[in-house]
């Protein structure tokens, strides 16, 4: 991403979750998906019942009036905390979806590589966290080992992004592409697509007779950025929108810059349990609605990420 923005998976946002990770700890409230069929007697408020797409939601979510969303809220500008509130591209899109569905999207913070585990444990109803829609995640396969580790999830795609290389301002190591990272130290967030890309590149380095990449992985991207800023690594790999945002804002634009082209651009998806197809389809209808009414475009313009816009929402469109 240039001064605009991109994503998170593994080996394929850029954030690919470690399916075997421990479930998200903390204050996340245990919530089941519930019966997906409407048995009548909608007990939602008038604001819920009057929303254009409220009838598409599962009855239990309509009754609760909330969709609990798992998210790693430390990935500006996609999602981050400001004055104790989740803000960014994803929260704004979620607010627009909520108006269509007549419910609130309640963002609950957790580590990225534990979000899918948390979803499958019914700690929340959906994931919205700049998560790349990938076949591995759809199928519940650990992209590192190729082994089946879970049931997988369904995705409602809503944005497109790729991985970018972020370096210190002035690019002192002359990094121009992934090949230039051979034999170097690279910092990044663990459990992400960026980690998968870096591991694949490191393997390529050794096959080409070069030194492997030394990977430093962290729970959050800000930790990786700090290592880069301190000169302890030569690059950080993360989603283009995020890389572009940090290049523009960190140190008033004096800390970092983005080099090279976006890598493996693909869709961001809102992840939903495969057992909750009614919620999945309701969210897809809401995404289609905000694309049609212009709210979606306005949000992307607000955050300067219009180059990641999609014209239609697909289910499991990632590969």
C-alpha positions in Angstrom: 0.0 0.0 0.0 1.2 3.5 -0.7 -0.1 6.2 1.4 -3.4 4.4 1.3 -3.7 0.8 2.8 -3.9 -3.4 3.0 -4.2 -6.9 5.0 -3.4 -10.0 7.5 -3.0 -14.5 6.6 -0.2 -17.2 6.6 1.7 -18.6 3.7 -0.8 -17.3 1.3 -3.0 -10.7 6.4 -1.8 -11.4 6.3 -2.9 -12.6 9.8 -3.3 -16.5 9.5 -4.4 -17.6 13.0 -2.6 -20.4 14.8 -5.5 -22.7 15.1 -3.9 -24.7 17.9 -3.4 -21.6 20.1 -4.9 -21.3 23.5 -8.3 -19.6 23.6 -8.4 -15.9 24.2 -8.3 -15.1 27.9 -9.8 -12.2 29.7 -13.2 -10.8 30.0 -14.7 -12.2 26.8 -18.2 -13.5 27.6 -19.1 -17.0 26.6 -21.9 -16.8 24.0 -23.3 -19.6 21.9 -24.3 -19.3 18.3 -27.8 -20.5 19.2 -30.6 -21.7 17.0 -30.4 -20.2 13.6 -34.0 -20.6 12.8 -36.6 -17.9 13.6 -39.2 -19.4 15.9 -41.2 -16.2 15.9 -41.9 -13.7 18.6 -39.1 -11.3 17.8 -38.4 -9.6 21.2 -36.0 -7.0 19.8 -36.4 -3.3 20.3 -38.3 -1.2 17.7 -35.0 0.0 16.4 -34.0 -3.6 15.7 -37.3 -4.6 14.1 -37.3 -1.5 11.9 -33.8 -2.1 10.5 -34.0 -3.2 6.9 -32.2 -6.5 7.3 -33.1 -7.4 10.9 -35.2 -10.3 9.9 -32.2 -12.0 8.4 -30.4 -12.4 11.7 -30.7 -15.5 13.9 -33.4 -15.0 16.5 -31.0 -15.2 19.5 -28.8 -12.4 18.1 -31.9 -10.2 17.3 -33.0 -10.8 20.9 -29.6 -9.9 22.3 -29.3 -6.9 20.0 -25.5 -7.4 19.7 -23.0 -9.2 17.6 -19.9 -9.9 19.7 -16.8 -9.4 17.5 -13.3 -10.7 18.3 -10.6 -8.4 17.1 -6.9 -7.6 17.7 -7.4 -3.9 18.3 -3.9 -2.8 17.7 -3.6 -2.5 13.9 -4.2 1.1 12.9 -5.8 2.3 10.7 -7.9 -0.9 10.4 -8.7 -1.1 14.1 -7.1 0.5 17.1 -8.0 1.9 20.5 -8.6 5.7 21.0 -9.9 7.1 24.2 -10.9 3.6 25.3 -12.9 2.9 22.2 -12.3 0.8 19.1 -11.9 3.0 16.0 -10.7 2.6 12.5 -11.8 1.1 9.2 -13.3 -2.1 10.6 -15.3 -0.5 13.5 -16.7 2.1 11.0 -17.8 -0.6 8.6 -19.2 -2.6 11.5 -21.3 0.4 12.6 -22.7 0.7 9.1 -23.5 -3.0 9.1 -25.2 -2.6 12.5 -27.5 0.0 11.1 -28.6 -2.4 8.4 -29.1 -5.3 10.8 -30.4 -3.3 13.8 -27.8 -4.5 16.2 -24.6 -3.3 17.7 -21.2 -4.8 16.8 -19.4 -5.0 20.1 -15.6 -5.3 19.6 -13.8 -7.4 22.1 -10.0 -7.3 22.2 -7.8 -10.4 21.9 -4.6 -11.7 20.4 -4.8 -12.2 16.7 -3.4 -15.7 16.6 -6.1 -16.8 19.1 -9.2 -15.3 17.5 -10.3 -18.3 15.5 -9.9 -20.5 18.5 -12.1 -18.0 20.5 -14.7 -18.0 17.7 -14.9 -21.8 17.7 -15.2 -21.8 21.5 -18.2 -19.4 21.1 -16.6 -16.5 22.9 -17.9 -14.2 20.2 -20.1 -14.4 17.1 -17.7 -13.2 14.5 -14.1 -12.0 13.8 -13.4 -8.7 12.2 -9.7 -8.0 12.4 -8.1 -7.4 9.0 -8.1 -11.1 8.7 -7.4 -12.5 5.3 -9.8 -15.0 3.9 -7.6 -18.0 3.0 -8.4 -21.6 2.0 -6.4 -22.8 5.0 -8.6 -20.9 7.4 -11.7 -21.9 5.6 -10.7 -25.6 6.0 -9.2 -25.4 9.5 -5.7 -26.3 8.3 -2.5 -25.1 9.9 -0.6 -23.5 7.0 2.8 -24.3 8.6 2.2 -28.0 9.0 -0.6 -28.7 6.5 -2.5 -30.6 9.2 -6.1 -30.3 10.0 -6.5 -28.6 13.3 -10.1 -27.3 13.4 -13.4 -27.1 11.7 -12.5 -23.9 9.8 -14.6 -20.8 9.4 -16.6 -19.1 6.7 -15.7 -15.6 5.5 -17.8 -12.7 4.3 -15.3 -10.7 2.2 -15.4 -6.9 2.4 -11.9 -5.5 1.5 -8.8 -6.4 -0.5 -5.2 -5.9 0.8 -1.7 -7.3 0.5 1.5 -7.4 2.6 4.0 -4.6 2.4 7.6 -4.2 3.5 8.2 -1.4 6.0 11.7 -0.2 6.6 13.4 2.7 8.4 13.1 6.1 6.8 15.8 6.5 4.1 15.9 2.7 3.7 19.5 2.4 5.1 19.8 -1.3 4.1 18.6 -0.8 0.6 15.7 -3.2 0.9 13.6 -3.3 -2.3 12.0 -6.8 -2.3 11.7 -10.0 -0.3 14.9 -11.3 -1.9 16.8 -8.5 -0.1 15.7 -9.9 3.3 17.8 -13.0 3.0 20.3 -13.1 5.9 18.6 -10.2 7.6 16.5 -9.8 10.8 12.8 -9.2 10.2 10.3 -8.3 12.8 6.6 -9.0 12.5 3.4 -10.1 14.2 3.1 -13.8 14.8 0.2 -15.8 13.4 -0.2 -13.5 10.4 0.0 -14.0 6.7 3.1 -11.8 6.9 4.8 -14.5 9.0 3.9 -17.1 6.5 5.3 -15.0 3.7 8.5 -14.4 5.6 8.9 -18.1 6.4 8.4 -19.1 2.7 10.9 -16.4 1.6 13.4 -17.7 4.2 13.1 -21.2 2.7 13.6 -19.7 -0.8 16.7 -17.9 0.5 18.4 -21.1 1.6 17.4 -22.9 -1.6 19.1 -20.1 -3.5 22.3 -20.6 -1.5 21.7 -17.5 0.6 21.3 -17.2 4.4 17.9 -17.7 6.0 15.9 -14.8 7.4 16.1 -14.4 11.1 12.5 -13.9 12.2 11.5 -12.0 15.4 7.8 -12.5 16.1 5.7 -10.6 18.5 2.1 -10.7 19.8 1.3 -7.3 18.4 2.5 -5.3 15.4 3.5 -2.2 17.5 6.1 -4.4 19.2 7.6 -5.4 15.8 7.5 -1.7 14.8 9.5 -0.7 17.9 12.2 -3.2 17.0 12.4 -1.7 13.5 12.5 1.8 14.8 15.3 0.8 17.2 17.3 -0.7 14.3 17.1 -4.2 15.8 15.5 -5.4 12.5 15.8 -4.2 8.9 12.1 -4.6 8.1 8.6 -5.2 9.4 6.1 -7.1 7.2 2.4 -6.1 7.6 -0.7 -5.3 5.7 -0.3 -2.5 3.2 -2.9 -0.1 4.8 -1.2 -0.6 8.1 2.3 -0.1 6.7 1.2 3.0 4.8 -0.4 4.4 7.9 2.7 3.9 10.1 4.9 5.4 7.4 2.7 8.4 7.3 2.1 8.9 11.0 5.0 7.5 13.1 7.4 10.3 14.1 5.4 12.6 11.8 6.5 10.5 8.8 10.2 10.5 9.8 10.4 6.9 11.2 9.4 4.5 8.3 8.8 4.1 4.6 7.1 1.5 2.5 9.3 -0.2 -0.2 8.4 -2.5 -3.1 5.0 -3.7 -4.3 2.2 -5.2 -2.3 2.7 -9.0 -1.9 -0.1 -11.6 -2.4 -3.0 -9.2 -2.2 -6.2 -10.9 -1.2 -9.6 -10.4 0.5 -10.2 -9.5 4.1 -13.1 -11.4 5.5 -15.5 -11.3 8.5 -15.1 -14.8 9.9 -18.2 -16.7 11.2 -18.6 -20.2 12.4 -19.5 -22.7 9.7 -22.4 -23.7 11.8 -23.8 -20.2 11.8 -24.8 -19.8 8.1 -27.7 -17.6 8.9 -25.5 -15.0 10.6 -23.0 -15.3 7.8 -25.7 -14.7 5.1 -27.1 -11.7 7.1 -23.7 -10.1 7.3 -23.2 -10.6 3.6 -26.5 -9.0 2.9 -25.6 -6.0 5.1 -22.2 -5.6 3.3 -24.0 -5.7 -0.1 -26.4 -3.0 1.2 -23.7 -0.6 2.4 -21.8 -1.0 -0.9 -25.0 -0.2 -2.8 -26.0 2.8 -0.6 -22.6 4.4 -0.6 -21.8 4.2 3.1 -18.9 1.7 2.3 -17.2 4.1 -0.1 -17.5 7.0 2.3 -15.8 5.0 5.1 -12.9 4.0 2.8 -12.5 7.6 1.7 -12.4 8.7 5.3 -9.5 6.4 6.0 -7.8 6.9 2.7 -8.0 3.2 1.8 -10.2 3.3 -1.3 -7.8 1.2 -3.3 -8.8 -1.8 -1.3 -12.5 -1.4 -2.1 -14.6 -4.4 -3.4 -17.6 -4.0 -5.6 -19.4 -7.1 -4.3 -19.2 -9.2 -1.2 -18.3 -12.9 -1.7 -18.4 -15.8 0.7 -15.1 -17.7 1.0 -13.6 -15.9 -2.0 -10.0 -16.3 -0.7 -7.7 -18.9 -2.1 
